[in-house]
Amino acid sequence: MLIRKLQAMGFRFNLVLADSLYGESGTNFISVLDELNLNYLVAIRSNHSVDLLKGQYTQYLKWQRFKRVFSDLRSENRFIREIIHGKREEHRYWQITTDTETLPGNSTWYVMSKYPGITPREVGNFYGLRTWVEYGLKQSKNELGWADYRFTRYEDIERWWEIVCSAYLMVSLHSESLRPSSLEPQLEFASHPWWDHGKGWKNILNNLRLVIQPFILFNLIYPWLTVFHVPQLSLGFSKLQAIVYRLTSPIFIFLTHPDFYFSSA
């Protein structure tokens, strides 16, 4: 499991936050957190079930108001109450809301904690951090393309990350800050109607896609050329690829030169 590997690498966890996908996976994620004796706050579904012994029942304690303090130091009144299934144990259950009367679905949360001595106010504020951690991760995933596909096997995830990170490295090495002015894009490229003159990561990615298009498109068409002999088309693509390579080869030679990595370190 990833948490085991991170611990082996020297990472230390003060608190683990997770959404209901992990909060409901008691036989896997939660059991490992318990085994490693880690503190955690995880979301659970509103219909989360807990086994009760005969004669036990569920108690909903009184609502307590607390101030939810945001990262910009703004605050908002919220309410929290503990839900005790049978008797209070190390796994504690909470309900957090912005309105105790209507319990709006988009601002009412159910949380399970294992954090000795935690107060209701701490539950409300610590759990609120999960939203921003997830929000930041989502933006990063979208930017890098990690959200385009979903894999469940770790080997597939690892392979996809390697591909995406390799592409990200290739694009980053073409950024303005790393490329000498002598290797600025040729005017021929810049006159392409789809050429993007911006300086950002996505702008560079767009232009690199344009540069490699002749090679990709030719390989898509090549199987048809084995069926229908069109020598002019084959020669035309070859000539186009040769021109593009001639204009781009200094950049790739520069990026693969050992001195580049020494001078950039």
N, C-alpha and C positions, 0 to 999 in steps of 0.2 A: 504494500500500500504506500501511496505517496508520502503520507505523514511519517511512516516508519523510516523511509529513505531520507527525508529531510532531517529527522532527528539524528540519524546516523551521520549526516553531514555536519552536525553541530548546531542546527537551528533549535531554538527554544521557544515554546509556545506559552504565552500567558493566558490566552483565551482563544478558543476556536468558535467562529461564527459560521452558520450554514443555513441554507434555505430548507424548505420542507422535503425536497427530494432526498436530502441526506438525513434530515431529522426523522423521516419515516423508515430509514433503512437500518433498523435496529440490529439486525443480525450481522451487519457488515460494518458500516461506518461508525455507528454509535458504540458497538461492542469493542472496536479497536480503541476509540477514545477512552472508554472505561478501562480497558486493559492497560493503556499507557498512563492512566490517572491524570488526564488532561481536563482542565476546566473548559466548559463549553456552554453556549447558548444557541439553540437550533430551533428553527420554525417547525411547527407540526400542523397537521390539518385540524380543522374545527371538530371533525368526527374522529379524532385520534382515540383509539381504544386502549384501556388499561384494565388488566385482569384484577378483579376484586374478590377477596375471600368472602365467604358466607357471613352475612351480617354487616358488612362494610358498605359504605355509601360515599358519594362524591359531595364535597362541600365547596361552595363558592364563597370565599371571604369577602369582606366589604371592600368597595372600591377605595383606592387611595389616589389622590391627585399628586402629580409630580410635574416638574418642569423638564420638558425635553429640550436640551441645549444642543443647538446645531453647531456645525464647524465654524460658521461666521459669527458665533456667539448670540445669535437670535435665540429666543426661547418660545415654547408653546406649551400650554397646559394640556396634559394628557392624563389618562387614568389607567391604573393597573390593579389587578386583584389576583390573588393566588387561588388556584384550584387544587384541592387536596383530594386525591383518590384513595380512600381508605384511611391511611395514616401517612404523615409526612415522612418521606425518605430522602435519600441523596438525590434522586431525580425529582425535581420540583416542576410544577406546571403553572403557567401564568397566562392571563388574558390581558391584552393592552388595547386601548381604544382611544379615539378622540371624542366619542360621544357615548355615554353609558346608556342613554335611552334608546337610540336607534341602532347602535352597533353597526355602523356602515361597513360594508364588505371590503371597500378599498382602503380603510384605515382602522381595521381591527385585526389584531394578530394573536396567534396562539404560539406560546413558546415553551420549550422544555429546557431546563437548566441543570447543570451539575457544577456547582460553584459554591463551596462551603462558605457560609456567612454572608452571601450576597444579599443586598437590600433590594426592595422593590424598585426604588429610584435607579439603582445601578442596573437592574435588569432592563428597565425601559431605555436608559441611555446607551448602555453597551450594545443592546440588540439593534438600536438605531444605526450603529456604525456599519452593520452588515449591508444596508442599502447602498451606502456610498462606496464600500469596497466592491460590491457587485457592479455598481454603476461604472466605476473606473475600469474594472476588468472588462466589462462589456464593450466600452469604447476602445480599449486596447485590442480586444479580439476582433472587433469590426475593422479597425484600422489595418491590422495585420492579415486579415482574411481568415482568421481561425474560426470565425462563426459561419463560414460558407458551408461547411460540412460537419456532420456530427458522427463521431465514432465512439464506441463503448469499450473496445479492446485497447489496452494501454499500448501495445505494439503499433497499432494503427495510428493512435494519437501521436505517439513519438515520431513516427515516420512523417506524418502530416506536418508536425511542428518543424522538423528538419527541412522539409521542402520550403515551407513558408519563410523560415528564418534565413535560409540560403538566398531566397529571392529578395528578402528585405536587405540582406547584406549587399547583394549585387547592386540594388538600386541605391543604397546609401553610399556606396563607393563612387557613384557617379554624381554625388551631390556637389554643389558649387564650392563648398568649403574644403572638399578633398581633391578637387580637380584643378590642376594648374590652368591659368588663363590660356596657355598655348594649346590646350586641348578642348577649347570651347566647341560646341556643336558646329558643324560645317553649315554654311549658308544654305547649301542644297537641302539639308534636313529641315532647317527652319522655315523653308518656303513650302513645306508640305502643308496642305490645307487643314490637316488635323493636328499639326504640331502645337504643343502646349508650351507657352513661353513662361509659365510660372516656375517658381523655384522650390516648391514643396515636394514631398515624397511622392504623392500621387501624380504630380505633374511629370516628374522624372519617369515614373513607372509607365505612364501613358506613352512617353516618347520612346522608351526602350521597346515597348510592344510594337510601335510603328517600325522601329529599326529591324526587328527580327521577323516582321511580317512576310517579306519575300521568301525567306527560308521555310517558314511554316506553311505558307500557301502553296509553295511549289510541292512540298511533300504531300499535301492533301490532293493536289491535282495529278501528281506523278503516276499513281495507279491507273488513271484514265489514259495516260500517254502510252501505257503498255497495251492498251486495248485499241486506241486510235492514234495512229502515228502522225503527230503534228510537230515536225522538227522546229518550225519557227517559234512555237510556244516554249519548247524546251530551251532553245538557244536564248530567247528573250529573257526567261527567268534566270538563266545562268549569268547573262550579262548584268542583269539588275543586281543579283547577289554579289557579283564581283565588285561592282561599284560601291555597294553598301559596305562590303568588307574593307575595301581600300580606304574608305572614309572613317571607319570605326576601329580598324586594327591598332592604330596608335594608342587609343584609349585602353584597349584590353591588354596591350603590351605593357603599358604604364602600370595598370592595376596588378599585373602578375610579376612585376619586377621586385626583387627582394628589398631594394632600397626604399620602396614605397612603404612597406610595413615598418621598416626601421625608423623612417622619418616621421611616420604618423603615430608612433607609439608615445 
